[in-house]
């Protein structure tokens, strides 16, 4: 069992930046792929960035070139640095392992991009 706690969301203007944090209750990033997911209004939750324990990274096309995933294993924390935010990035952002586990979902953090 792992608990994830996401933070760092907020209201930002288009073109702005935010850094999200995801802290795990135990060291899991060394052992399982993890990802940042988001749930857009009225849509299914989907991953936007993922990282393997070896550090291989992949981004969805919608965020490639604007978002960066990285982690600090000493703190059991993963991050999502988001630049050039767009209104269509408005969503609740979560972290979880890949593939996701239903019992690992946290409360997420709301990101709203609006002027």
Secondary structure, DSSP 8 states (H G I E B T S, - for coil): ---EEEE--EEE-TT--EEEEEEESS--TTTS-EEEEEE-TTS--EEEEEE-TT--EEE-TTTTTTEEEEEEGGGTEEEEEE-S--GGG-EEEEEEESS--GGG----EEEEE--
